[in-house]
Amino acid sequence: MEFKNFLADLVGSARKNPQHVIVGDDIYTRVLRATAWPENPVSVGFLERLHALRVPANITVEILYRFKPVFLHWGWAMAAKQRRLVTKVQGEQMPAPSEVKALEALNNLRNASYYGGSDTADIWFYVILRSTGDPGTLDQVCRRISNDIRDLGIAVSLLEYEQPQAYRATFSLGAPDKAFGKTHQGRITTIDTTAALFPLLAGSNSDGRGVYIGHSVRTGAISLIDLKKGAENQNIIVLGASGEGKSVLQKSLINGMRLEGFLVVVFDMNGEYRKLCAETGGLYIDHTLSTGKYIDPLAISDKIGVREEDASRLTAVSDALLTTVSILAEGITPGERNAADRALMKLYSETGIDVDDPATWDFVEQPFDIEDWYSRLQADKDRDAANLAAKLAIYFTGSKRHLFRHSDKVTIPDKCSLVVFQVGSSLEGSDVQVGAAKMAMTMGFVRDVLRKEKLQGKRYTAVVFDEAQRLLLNPDMSNYINSLATHIRHLNGLVVIGTNKPHVFWLSATGGEGGTGIWANSKFKAFFWLENSEIAAIEKNAEIPREITDQLKLMRKTQQFLIRSDRGWDCLKVHLPPQEIELYATRGLRADDKGGGP
């Protein structure tokens, strides 16, 4: 007989009786169900008392807990119920204990489910008694146990005339009666609570391994995320007002990724990562406008031993040049594009580079830079070349010629795990085009580094954009970052975006579609406290429960943050040694604004 047929025969052979079920010839089964729980916590000896019951040898007692995960829908009805309870409890001098307890339970469930990171479940508690051929003794033991349970303040249903349905509900391999489950609903609770009975059911956004992101505010447990796991993107967005702990979290993540073998590249808008670099052996590169330094788009990459990649090095140079020129000229025509390419080909010819022979592409020292390219463009008498040279004259022969004085060839040491580019005010003020062009040059270098790390099988990579609102409001940089965030997972990498202006993640009159793309392509989103106007932007544009934003408004100066992943929400706080907090602290903040904790 097939096993499924055996089960069907077994369940189908149960005979009905008001007080028990008879299975086969002489197995009598009785099921009791807890229907209500005491006002006060049950003593710690409760489970031991139940599981150590002394019964006759022909009677067996089983304590059974059934649970089913449920979604707590906090709709208008639940919200209205809570508001009415609040009004009732706060409006009375001596509110009823049951109403106070009901309000507390509602608040706990809402908090745990929505911004505590905990799931909810229905749980049922059953006591199952069985006897072989002795229904009289079974009923006596049943009455004694039900009285004992009632003494503990737990209401018990004897389920008279419903024993067949109860039998199916407690039979581990049977199909429960749906009507019975609806009539006798379970007690809704958090899975954290259920985990006391079913170990390992409670969880959070922690993977249990990987990079430290904080401690759970609910449980105090350490939360770790494995940023190397899976094929999907692992991008991270960190939102928060100044002084709320955003910088501490970002820098903690950076060092955590370095400990996990990542190469981390940071775009530092304010110079606040210089100390971290100096203290931890990072490479700090100052490319602010006053230095005149830049990464030359004409620099030909070194060979890495991958044929396809090595053969595309001149294509990368051409793309980088045309992007830079287009940004500086605020757009170029097809004719001007051809003129830019002719000047490049002139340079190649003069230095012995044959575009069809990679053996001619390598030099001990780069023989030309972008200023040499501009000289060849000026020498071209074509009308389009003259027009393009006129657009760019201010940056090469005019008042801003100092901005591209020093071509900087950046080499990352093998053991270096942190590279920081300070771009400072590069995207602000009158030199916005130069700043954007320098950023484009640097981004081209970073993408080249990412490709090399992936193709050579070296390290996972992370690119961090601090104060990203400045970048995302620039159309060119917005598109660059969007492209990087979308495709970096294919290069074993991820992007971290930090900002105090969440509105940049939705289409802006001055920005591009980059913010929207990054929002959609970020697995993790961390929310520190924000100004009400910024929270309003989140409520308007993002699919985030109102309960989450309500909680966010209450988190000022707590250094706590709500984090969202594809597994739900969790509330965390970064706890680090004082020395590390001091290293991460943003310059100029008061001691109590540094974020984190001991």
Helices and strands as residue ranges (DSSP letters): H 3-12, E 21-23, E 27-36, H 46-51, E 59-70, H 76-91, H 97-110, I 111-115, E 120-132, H 135-151, E 155-157, H 163-170, H 178-183, E 187-190, H 191-194, E 211-216, E 222-225, E 236-239, H 246-259, E 263-268, H 274-280, E 283-286, G 289-291, E 293-294, H 307-311, H 313-328, H 334-350, G 358-360, H 370-379, H 383-396, G 401-404, E 406-407, E 418-422, G 429-431, H 432-455, E 461-465, H 469-472, H 475-487, G 488-491, E 493-499, G 502-505, H 514-520, E 524-527, H 532-541, H 546-552, E 560-565, E 568-573, H 578-584, G 591-593
